[in-house]
Amino acid sequence: MFGICNLAIVPVRSEPSDRSEIVTQLLFGEHIEILERQNQWARIKIQFDDYEGWVDSKQYQVISETNYNQLSKEAIILNADLIDYISAPDNLLLPIPLGASLSFLNNSEINTSNFDFEGTKTSGIKPKSALINTAFMYLNAPYLWGGKTPFGIDCSGFTQMVYKLNGYKIHRDASQQALDGEPLSFIEESEAGDLAFFDNDEGNIIHVGIIMDNNYIIHASGKVRIDRLDHLGIYNPELNKHTHKLRVIKKII
């Protein structure tokens, strides 16, 4: 079975329970493969990044395999505003967040509610220089484990969404993202838009941020914020200390 998210933001959980940890989110218009059903729950795989988890079966619309495959081939079209809305003939207004997918709206077999969107869209690959401007749109968004929107986002959700809005596909988790790209030996070799990864005392990648010019970094820690970056890691001037230990810098694009 296959489906599409027809709500603004849907939690994807680690287990089939409302009390379970949220590991990521489905945004409006993202399409999924349904791997398993268990009572009111479905274990899904998100087509964009192959991420798996559990969602409430009432929070998606079933679509055909043909439509799923067609959507997977089409260019990704996304909402480019912090928040906008989808309208329908019955005067329904459905708010959608930055990065919601609009690719299915022209497919009448999927868009059975006759949703319409008149806001700002983005599609296609943008120059690397555009990444930082997109990142600024999330500035001060509160940290939320598993989040992917300006209303709550985690460190790797932030980097994934910034890259996605500029036409690039990267994995969902920081540890997965760290496996991609070309490692750089020094901060001085990096460019704005490269990713910096940070580890814990056990050597596990636990954090990621987007490098800016002049040894600054924008990342989600408490909120999406801008801090200093040096060879030791992230320096938070408000706390007057380093908060994250640098592991590796990667040129992803």
Protein Blocks (a to p, Z undefined) as FASTA:
>chain_A
ZZddfbfbdcddfbdcfkbccfbdcdehiacddfbdehjbccdddfklopacdddfklcc
cddfklmmmmmmpccdddfbfbdcdddfkopacdddehiafklmmmmklmmnopacfbdc
dedjddfklmmmmmmmmgoiacdehiabfkbccfklmmmmmmmmnopacdfblklmmmgc
jddfbfklpcehiacddddfkopafbdcdddehhiacddehiacdddddfkbccdfklop
afbdcfbdcdfZZ
